[in-house]
Amino acid sequence: MGDHVQLLITKARDSAGLSQAELARRAGIPRSVMNVYERGRRVPSAEMLARLLQAAGMLLTCGRRVDA
């Protein structure tokens, strides 16, 4: 799961055209923590992931999976 989260954060930041430092500032976290998340050394909580994505102009939603 960590690899997917790492990729999601990086893609969200890149698509928003933000540097790590700017996304960290918008999310209210140190740049060093942002770097740790993007390198996959730590996985953010669901709340932090939502905050990071929101800072990049995206929305994280959860719902029940419906199988056909």
Salt bridges, closest charged atoms under 4 A:
ASP14 OD1 - ARG13 NH1 3.62
GLU22 OE2 - ARG25 NH2 2.69
GLU22 OE2 - ARG26 NE 2.90
GLU38 OE2 - ARG13 NE 2.49
ASP67 OD1 - ARG65 NE 2.91
